[in-house]
Amino acid sequence: MPFKRYVEIGRVALVNYGEDYGKLVVIVDVLDQNRALVDAPDMVRSQMNFKRLSLTDIKIDIKRVPKKKELLAAMEAAGKLNNF
């Protein structure tokens, strides 16, 4: 069975540790082998360690490091977060 959940731009992840525990975030850029730049509608864009993220099967089609407005529009257009 092939692996399906890769760390990639647009991948939706669930925060599993820290003050943002339980929030859904979107990976907008990969900084290095241990960290990603994540963003969500209700939080400030920040870097997060991969150990704090649980990847989901949901992927949103966005470009690298979109503006907040573009990210929100892409999330609404995808409509996939309502299924989670």
PDB file as gemmi writes it, atoms N, CA and C in Angstrom:
CRYST1    1.000    1.000    1.000  90.00  90.00  90.00 P 1                      
ATOM      1  N   MET A   1       0.849  -1.172   0.000  1.00  0.00           N  
ATOM      2  CA  MET A   1       0.000   0.000   0.000  1.00  0.00           C  
ATOM      3  C   MET A   1       0.898   1.240   0.000  1.00  0.00           C  
ATOM      4  N   PRO A   2       0.810   2.088  -1.010  1.00  0.00           N  
ATOM      5  CA  PRO A   2       1.692   3.251  -1.097  1.00  0.00           C  
ATOM      6  C   PRO A   2       1.320   4.323  -0.077  1.00  0.00           C  
ATOM      7  N   PHE A   3       2.322   5.108   0.275  1.00  0.00           N  
ATOM      8  CA  PHE A   3       2.133   6.200   1.214  1.00  0.00           C  
ATOM      9  C   PHE A   3       1.409   7.339   0.507  1.00  0.00           C  
ATOM     10  N   LYS A   4       0.373   7.914   1.118  1.00  0.00           N  
ATOM     11  CA  LYS A   4      -0.453   8.931   0.473  1.00  0.00           C  
ATOM     12  C   LYS A   4      -0.310  10.324   1.074  1.00  0.00           C  
ATOM     13  N   ARG A   5       0.161  10.424   2.276  1.00  0.00           N  
ATOM     14  CA  ARG A   5       0.195  11.715   2.962  1.00  0.00           C  
ATOM     15  C   ARG A   5       1.616  12.281   2.960  1.00  0.00           C  
ATOM     16  N   TYR A   6       1.907  13.102   1.981  1.00  0.00           N  
ATOM     17  CA  TYR A   6       3.215  13.727   1.879  1.00  0.00           C  
ATOM     18  C   TYR A   6       3.149  15.152   2.405  1.00  0.00           C  
ATOM     19  N   VAL A   7       4.283  15.634   2.914  1.00  0.00           N  
ATOM     20  CA  VAL A   7       4.374  17.032   3.309  1.00  0.00           C  
ATOM     21  C   VAL A   7       4.526  17.831   2.027  1.00  0.00           C  
ATOM     22  N   GLU A   8       3.526  18.633   1.709  1.00  0.00           N  
ATOM     23  CA  GLU A   8       3.544  19.422   0.484  1.00  0.00           C  
ATOM     24  C   GLU A   8       2.719  20.682   0.686  1.00  0.00           C  
ATOM     25  N   ILE A   9       2.953  21.651  -0.171  1.00  0.00           N  
ATOM     26  CA  ILE A   9       2.234  22.916  -0.077  1.00  0.00           C  
ATOM     27  C   ILE A   9       0.755  22.674  -0.368  1.00  0.00           C  
ATOM     28  N   GLY A  10      -0.087  23.137   0.534  1.00  0.00           N  
ATOM     29  CA  GLY A  10      -1.523  22.947   0.394  1.00  0.00           C  
ATOM     30  C   GLY A  10      -2.069  21.800   1.230  1.00  0.00           C  
ATOM     31  N   ARG A  11      -1.200  21.010   1.838  1.00  0.00           N  
ATOM     32  CA  ARG A  11      -1.652  19.882   2.664  1.00  0.00           C  
ATOM     33  C   ARG A  11      -2.254  20.420   3.960  1.00  0.00           C  
ATOM     34  N   VAL A  12      -3.405  19.938   4.326  1.00  0.00           N  
ATOM     35  CA  VAL A  12      -4.064  20.317   5.578  1.00  0.00           C  
ATOM     36  C   VAL A  12      -3.563  19.382   6.670  1.00  0.00           C  
ATOM     37  N   ALA A  13      -3.229  19.968   7.823  1.00  0.00           N  
ATOM     38  CA  ALA A  13      -2.703  19.187   8.938  1.00  0.00           C  
ATOM     39  C   ALA A  13      -3.435  19.577  10.218  1.00  0.00           C  
ATOM     40  N   LEU A  14      -3.408  18.681  11.163  1.00  0.00           N  
ATOM     41  CA  LEU A  14      -4.009  18.902  12.475  1.00  0.00           C  
ATOM     42  C   LEU A  14      -2.881  19.090  13.478  1.00  0.00           C  
ATOM     43  N   VAL A  15      -2.937  20.163  14.257  1.00  0.00           N  
ATOM     44  CA  VAL A  15      -1.905  20.420  15.262  1.00  0.00           C  
ATOM     45  C   VAL A  15      -2.152  19.486  16.438  1.00  0.00           C  
ATOM     46  N   ASN A  16      -1.130  18.709  16.816  1.00  0.00           N  
ATOM     47  CA  ASN A  16      -1.304  17.713  17.867  1.00  0.00           C  
ATOM     48  C   ASN A  16      -0.570  18.047  19.162  1.00  0.00           C  
ATOM     49  N   TYR A  17      -0.011  19.258  19.263  1.00  0.00           N  
ATOM     50  CA  TYR A  17       0.717  19.625  20.470  1.00  0.00           C  
ATOM     51  C   TYR A  17       0.830  21.143  20.544  1.00  0.00           C  
ATOM     52  N   GLY A  18       0.826  21.697  21.749  1.00  0.00           N  
ATOM     53  CA  GLY A  18       1.064  23.118  21.944  1.00  0.00           C  
ATOM     54  C   GLY A  18      -0.210  23.918  22.129  1.00  0.00           C  
ATOM     55  N   GLU A  19      -0.055  25.220  22.061  1.00  0.00           N  
ATOM     56  CA  GLU A  19      -1.192  26.111  22.327  1.00  0.00           C  
ATOM     57  C   GLU A  19      -2.232  26.089  21.209  1.00  0.00           C  
ATOM     58  N   ASP A  20      -1.855  25.647  20.029  1.00  0.00           N  
ATOM     59  CA  ASP A  20      -2.797  25.544  18.910  1.00  0.00           C  
ATOM     60  C   ASP A  20      -3.341  24.134  18.750  1.00  0.00           C  
ATOM     61  N   TYR A  21      -3.280  23.334  19.797  1.00  0.00           N  
ATOM     62  CA  TYR A  21      -3.718  21.938  19.762  1.00  0.00           C  
ATOM     63  C   TYR A  21      -5.151  21.821  19.238  1.00  0.00           C  
ATOM     64  N   GLY A  22      -5.345  20.931  18.270  1.00  0.00           N  
ATOM     65  CA  GLY A  22      -6.672  20.674  17.743  1.00  0.00           C  
ATOM     66  C   GLY A  22      -7.088  21.547  16.571  1.00  0.00           C  
ATOM     67  N   LYS A  23      -6.260  22.511  16.183  1.00  0.00           N  
ATOM     68  CA  LYS A  23      -6.608  23.391  15.069  1.00  0.00           C  
ATOM     69  C   LYS A  23      -6.175  22.771  13.744  1.00  0.00           C  
ATOM     70  N   LEU A  24      -6.939  23.047  12.710  1.00  0.00           N  
ATOM     71  CA  LEU A  24      -6.565  22.650  11.352  1.00  0.00           C  
ATOM     72  C   LEU A  24      -5.763  23.781  10.723  1.00  0.00           C  
ATOM     73  N   VAL A  25      -4.614  23.443  10.158  1.00  0.00           N  
ATOM     74  CA  VAL A  25      -3.753  24.423   9.507  1.00  0.00           C  
ATOM     75  C   VAL A  25      -3.423  23.934   8.101  1.00  0.00           C  
ATOM     76  N   VAL A  26      -2.955  24.852   7.265  1.00  0.00           N  
ATOM     77  CA  VAL A  26      -2.547  24.521   5.901  1.00  0.00           C  
ATOM     78  C   VAL A  26      -1.060  24.819   5.772  1.00  0.00           C  
ATOM     79  N   ILE A  27      -0.312  23.884   5.207  1.00  0.00           N  
ATOM     80  CA  ILE A  27       1.116  24.101   4.969  1.00  0.00           C  
ATOM     81  C   ILE A  27       1.243  25.002   3.748  1.00  0.00           C  
ATOM     82  N   VAL A  28       1.862  26.187   3.928  1.00  0.00           N  
ATOM     83  CA  VAL A  28       2.029  27.124   2.821  1.00  0.00           C  
ATOM     84  C   VAL A  28       3.460  27.165   2.303  1.00  0.00           C  
ATOM     85  N   ASP A  29       4.422  26.646   3.074  1.00  0.00           N  
ATOM     86  CA  ASP A  29       5.808  26.565   2.616  1.00  0.00           C  
ATOM     87  C   ASP A  29       6.559  25.582   3.507  1.00  0.00           C  
ATOM     88  N   VAL A  30       7.540  24.911   2.927  1.00  0.00           N  
ATOM     89  CA  VAL A  30       8.406  24.008   3.680  1.00  0.00           C  
ATOM     90  C   VAL A  30       9.716  24.747   3.899  1.00  0.00           C  
ATOM     91  N   LEU A  31      10.085  24.982   5.166  1.00  0.00           N  
ATOM     92  CA  LEU A  31      11.276  25.760   5.482  1.00  0.00           C  
ATOM     93  C   LEU A  31      12.543  24.916   5.428  1.00  0.00           C  
ATOM     94  N   ASP A  32      12.529  23.775   6.070  1.00  0.00           N  
ATOM     95  CA  ASP A  32      13.643  22.831   6.012  1.00  0.00           C  
ATOM     96  C   ASP A  32      13.098  21.445   6.320  1.00  0.00           C  
ATOM     97  N   GLN A  33      13.977  20.502   6.623  1.00  0.00           N  
ATOM     98  CA  GLN A  33      13.518  19.127   6.817  1.00  0.00           C  
ATOM     99  C   GLN A  33      12.745  18.916   8.109  1.00  0.00           C  
ATOM    100  N   ASN A  34      12.697  19.909   8.983  1.00  0.00           N  
ATOM    101  CA  ASN A  34      12.001  19.762  10.257  1.00  0.00           C  
ATOM    102  C   ASN A  34      10.840  20.730  10.465  1.00  0.00           C  
ATOM    103  N   ARG A  35      10.743  21.780   9.647  1.00  0.00           N  
ATOM    104  CA  ARG A  35       9.760  22.823   9.910  1.00  0.00           C  
ATOM    105  C   ARG A  35       9.001  23.235   8.653  1.00  0.00           C  
ATOM    106  N   ALA A  36       7.783  23.703   8.877  1.00  0.00           N  
ATOM    107  CA  ALA A  36       6.951  24.215   7.786  1.00  0.00           C  
ATOM    108  C   ALA A  36       6.318  25.531   8.227  1.00  0.00           C  
ATOM    109  N   LEU A  37       5.996  26.355   7.254  1.00  0.00           N  
ATOM    110  CA  LEU A  37       5.254  27.578   7.491  1.00  0.00           C  
ATOM    111  C   LEU A  37       3.782  27.232   7.330  1.00  0.00           C  
ATOM    112  N   VAL A  38       2.992  27.449   8.378  1.00  0.00           N  
ATOM    113  CA  VAL A  38       1.581  27.069   8.359  1.00  0.00           C  
ATOM    114  C   VAL A  38       0.708  28.299   8.574  1.00  0.00           C  
ATOM    115  N   ASP A  39      -0.525  28.196   8.104  1.00  0.00           N  
ATOM    116  CA  ASP A  39      -1.472  29.294   8.238  1.00  0.00           C  
ATOM    117  C   ASP A  39      -2.874  28.717   8.366  1.00  0.00           C  
ATOM    118  N   ALA A  40      -3.742  29.463   9.013  1.00  0.00           N  
ATOM    119  CA  ALA A  40      -5.142  29.085   9.180  1.00  0.00           C  
ATOM    120  C   ALA A  40      -5.955  30.374   9.289  1.00  0.00           C  
ATOM    121  N   PRO A  41      -7.253  30.302   9.045  1.00  0.00           N  
ATOM    122  CA  PRO A  41      -8.076  31.517   9.106  1.00  0.00           C  
ATOM    123  C   PRO A  41      -8.074  32.197  10.474  1.00  0.00           C  
ATOM    124  N   ASP A  42      -7.958  31.429  11.541  1.00  0.00           N  
ATOM    125  CA  ASP A  42      -8.071  31.993  12.884  1.00  0.00           C  
ATOM    126  C   ASP A  42      -6.744  32.098  13.621  1.00  0.00           C  
ATOM    127  N   MET A  43      -5.615  32.053  12.899  1.00  0.00           N  
ATOM    128  CA  MET A  43      -4.320  32.178  13.562  1.00  0.00           C  
ATOM    129  C   MET A  43      -3.349  32.955  12.683  1.00  0.00           C  
ATOM    130  N   VAL A  44      -2.264  33.407  13.295  1.00  0.00           N  
ATOM    131  CA  VAL A  44      -1.222  34.133  12.584  1.00  0.00           C  
ATOM    132  C   VAL A  44      -0.311  33.126  11.899  1.00  0.00           C  
ATOM    133  N   ARG A  45       0.149  33.446  10.708  1.00  0.00           N  
ATOM    134  CA  ARG A  45       1.073  32.572   9.977  1.00  0.00           C  
ATOM    135  C   ARG A  45       2.336  32.382  10.814  1.00  0.00           C  
ATOM    136  N   SER A  46       2.738  31.135  11.005  1.00  0.00           N  
ATOM    137  CA  SER A  46       3.898  30.849  11.843  1.00  0.00           C  
ATOM    138  C   SER A  46       4.579  29.573  11.383  1.00  0.00           C  
ATOM    139  N   GLN A  47       5.792  29.373  11.877  1.00  0.00           N  
ATOM    140  CA  GLN A  47       6.502  28.141  11.564  1.00  0.00           C  
ATOM    141  C   GLN A  47       6.190  27.102  12.631  1.00  0.00           C  
ATOM    142  N   MET A  48       6.141  25.849  12.212  1.00  0.00           N  
ATOM    143  CA  MET A  48       5.788  24.777  13.128  1.00  0.00           C  
ATOM    144  C   MET A  48       6.603  23.539  12.788  1.00  0.00           C  
ATOM    145  N   ASN A  49       7.021  22.844  13.822  1.00  0.00           N  
ATOM    146  CA  ASN A  49       7.789  21.622  13.657  1.00  0.00           C  
ATOM    147  C   ASN A  49       6.870  20.510  13.152  1.00  0.00           C  
ATOM    148  N   PHE A  50       7.408  19.632  12.293  1.00  0.00           N  
ATOM    149  CA  PHE A  50       6.599  18.537  11.745  1.00  0.00           C  
ATOM    150  C   PHE A  50       6.129  17.571  12.830  1.00  0.00           C  
ATOM    151  N   LYS A  51       6.847  17.491  13.927  1.00  0.00           N  
ATOM    152  CA  LYS A  51       6.439  16.603  15.018  1.00  0.00           C  
ATOM    153  C   LYS A  51       5.134  17.071  15.659  1.00  0.00           C  
ATOM    154  N   ARG A  52       4.814  18.343  15.495  1.00  0.00           N  
ATOM    155  CA  ARG A  52       3.576  18.890  16.064  1.00  0.00           C  
ATOM    156  C   ARG A  52       2.391  18.795  15.115  1.00  0.00           C  
ATOM    157  N   LEU A  53       2.611  18.249  13.917  1.00  0.00           N  
ATOM    158  CA  LEU A  53       1.555  18.187  12.909  1.00  0.00           C  
ATOM    159  C   LEU A  53       1.179  16.750  12.588  1.00  0.00           C  
ATOM    160  N   SER A  54      -0.106  16.508  12.434  1.00  0.00           N  
ATOM    161  CA  SER A  54      -0.615  15.232  11.930  1.00  0.00           C  
ATOM    162  C   SER A  54      -1.224  15.517  10.563  1.00  0.00           C  
ATOM    163  N   LEU A  55      -0.646  14.942   9.518  1.00  0.00           N  
ATOM    164  CA  LEU A  55      -1.113  15.196   8.157  1.00  0.00           C  
ATOM    165  C   LEU A  55      -2.456  14.524   7.917  1.00  0.00           C  
ATOM    166  N   THR A  56      -3.307  15.185   7.140  1.00  0.00           N  
ATOM    167  CA  THR A  56      -4.605  14.623   6.768  1.00  0.00           C  
ATOM    168  C   THR A  56      -4.578  14.270   5.277  1.00  0.00           C  
ATOM    169  N   ASP A  57      -5.643  13.667   4.795  1.00  0.00           N  
ATOM    170  CA  ASP A  57      -5.756  13.327   3.375  1.00  0.00           C  
ATOM    171  C   ASP A  57      -6.185  14.527   2.530  1.00  0.00           C  
ATOM    172  N   ILE A  58      -6.516  15.630   3.164  1.00  0.00           N  
ATOM    173  CA  ILE A  58      -7.044  16.794   2.459  1.00  0.00           C  
ATOM    174  C   ILE A  58      -5.899  17.636   1.901  1.00  0.00           C  
ATOM    175  N   LYS A  59      -6.016  18.027   0.641  1.00  0.00           N  
ATOM    176  CA  LYS A  59      -5.034  18.911   0.007  1.00  0.00           C  
ATOM    177  C   LYS A  59      -5.775  20.001  -0.745  1.00  0.00           C  
ATOM    178  N   ILE A  60      -5.332  21.238  -0.554  1.00  0.00           N  
ATOM    179  CA  ILE A  60      -5.924  22.396  -1.210  1.00  0.00           C  
ATOM    180  C   ILE A  60      -4.961  22.864  -2.296  1.00  0.00           C  
ATOM    181  N   ASP A  61      -5.486  23.203  -3.451  1.00  0.00           N  
ATOM    182  CA  ASP A  61      -4.649  23.640  -4.563  1.00  0.00           C  
ATOM    183  C   ASP A  61      -4.321  25.123  -4.402  1.00  0.00           C  
ATOM    184  N   ILE A  62      -3.113  25.415  -3.887  1.00  0.00           N  
ATOM    185  CA  ILE A  62      -2.645  26.793  -3.710  1.00  0.00           C  
ATOM    186  C   ILE A  62      -1.219  26.893  -4.229  1.00  0.00           C  
ATOM    187  N   LYS A  63      -0.783  28.132  -4.464  1.00  0.00           N  
ATOM    188  CA  LYS A  63       0.608  28.344  -4.835  1.00  0.00           C  
ATOM    189  C   LYS A  63       1.436  28.518  -3.564  1.00  0.00           C  
ATOM    190  N   ARG A  64       2.730  28.605  -3.717  1.00  0.00           N  
ATOM    191  CA  ARG A  64       3.626  28.715  -2.571  1.00  0.00           C  
ATOM    192  C   ARG A  64       3.493  30.092  -1.927  1.00  0.00           C  
ATOM    193  N   VAL A  65       3.344  30.141  -0.616  1.00  0.00           N  
ATOM    194  CA  VAL A  65       3.215  31.335   0.221  1.00  0.00           C  
ATOM    195  C   VAL A  65       2.170  32.316  -0.330  1.00  0.00           C  
ATOM    196  N   PRO A  66       0.903  31.897  -0.340  1.00  0.00           N  
ATOM    197  CA  PRO A  66      -0.153  32.808  -0.805  1.00  0.00           C  
ATOM    198  C   PRO A  66      -0.475  33.859   0.254  1.00  0.00           C  
ATOM    199  N   LYS A  67      -1.081  34.934  -0.185  1.00  0.00           N  
ATOM    200  CA  LYS A  67      -1.555  35.935   0.763  1.00  0.00           C  
ATOM    201  C   LYS A  67      -2.734  35.343   1.523  1.00  0.00           C  
ATOM    202  N   LYS A  68      -3.025  35.910   2.675  1.00  0.00           N  
ATOM    203  CA  LYS A  68      -4.103  35.405   3.528  1.00  0.00           C  
ATOM    204  C   LYS A  68      -5.438  35.375   2.775  1.00  0.00           C  
ATOM    205  N   LYS A  69      -5.699  36.422   2.008  1.00  0.00           N  
ATOM    206  CA  LYS A  69      -6.948  36.520   1.256  1.00  0.00           C  
ATOM    207  C   LYS A  69      -7.054  35.397   0.218  1.00  0.00           C  
ATOM    208  N   GLU A  70      -5.938  35.101  -0.470  1.00  0.00           N  
ATOM    209  CA  GLU A  70      -5.927  34.035  -1.474  1.00  0.00           C  
ATOM    210  C   GLU A  70      -6.116  32.670  -0.822  1.00  0.00           C  
ATOM    211  N   LEU A  71      -5.506  32.485   0.347  1.00  0.00           N  
ATOM    212  CA  LEU A  71      -5.638  31.219   1.066  1.00  0.00           C  
ATOM    213  C   LEU A  71      -7.087  30.992   1.499  1.00  0.00           C  
ATOM    214  N   LEU A  72      -7.724  32.022   2.040  1.00  0.00           N  
ATOM    215  CA  LEU A  72      -9.119  31.892   2.470  1.00  0.00           C  
ATOM    216  C   LEU A  72     -10.036  31.588   1.290  1.00  0.00           C  
ATOM    217  N   ALA A  73      -9.781  32.228   0.151  1.00  0.00           N  
ATOM    218  CA  ALA A  73     -10.595  31.978  -1.041  1.00  0.00           C  
ATOM    219  C   ALA A  73     -10.417  30.544  -1.530  1.00  0.00           C  
ATOM    220  N   ALA A  74      -9.189  30.045  -1.502  1.00  0.00           N  
ATOM    221  CA  ALA A  74      -8.927  28.670  -1.940  1.00  0.00           C  
ATOM    222  C   ALA A  74      -9.564  27.664  -0.986  1.00  0.00           C  
ATOM    223  N   MET A  75      -9.553  27.967   0.310  1.00  0.00           N  
ATOM    224  CA  MET A  75     -10.160  27.065   1.291  1.00  0.00           C  
ATOM    225  C   MET A  75     -11.673  27.014   1.108  1.00  0.00           C  
ATOM    226  N   GLU A  76     -12.284  28.158   0.842  1.00  0.00           N  
ATOM    227  CA  GLU A  76     -13.735  28.186   0.618  1.00  0.00           C  
ATOM    228  C   GLU A  76     -14.105  27.490  -0.685  1.00  0.00           C  
ATOM    229  N   ALA A  77     -13.283  27.695  -1.714  1.00  0.00           N  
ATOM    230  CA  ALA A  77     -13.560  27.074  -3.013  1.00  0.00           C  
ATOM    231  C   ALA A  77     -13.448  25.553  -2.930  1.00  0.00           C  
ATOM    232  N   ALA A  78     -12.487  25.074  -2.154  1.00  0.00           N  
ATOM    233  CA  ALA A  78     -12.309  23.624  -2.018  1.00  0.00           C  
ATOM    234  C   ALA A  78     -13.456  23.027  -1.215  1.00  0.00           C  
ATOM    235  N   GLY A  79     -13.874  23.705  -0.151  1.00  0.00           N  
ATOM    236  CA  GLY A  79     -14.989  23.231   0.659  1.00  0.00           C  
ATOM    237  C   GLY A  79     -14.730  21.906   1.347  1.00  0.00           C  
ATOM    238  N   LYS A  80     -13.479  21.504   1.441  1.00  0.00           N  
ATOM    239  CA  LYS A  80     -13.153  20.198   2.000  1.00  0.00           C  
ATOM    240  C   LYS A  80     -13.038  20.210   3.519  1.00  0.00           C  
ATOM    241  N   LEU A  81     -12.847  21.384   4.106  1.00  0.00           N  
ATOM    242  CA  LEU A  81     -12.672  21.438   5.549  1.00  0.00           C  
ATOM    243  C   LEU A  81     -13.967  21.136   6.282  1.00  0.00           C  
ATOM    244  N   ASN A  82     -15.091  21.310   5.624  1.00  0.00           N  
ATOM    245  CA  ASN A  82     -16.372  20.992   6.257  1.00  0.00           C  
ATOM    246  C   ASN A  82     -16.546  19.493   6.430  1.00  0.00           C  
ATOM    247  N   ASN A  83     -15.868  18.704   5.600  1.00  0.00           N  
ATOM    248  CA  ASN A  83     -15.978  17.249   5.686  1.00  0.00           C  
ATOM    249  C   ASN A  83     -15.152  16.671   6.821  1.00  0.00           C  
ATOM    250  N   PHE A  84     -14.183  17.438   7.319  1.00  0.00           N  
ATOM    251  CA  PHE A  84     -13.278  16.896   8.328  1.00  0.00           C  
ATOM    252  C   PHE A  84     -13.948  16.817   9.677  1.00  0.00           C  
TER     253      PHE A  84                                                      
END                                                                             
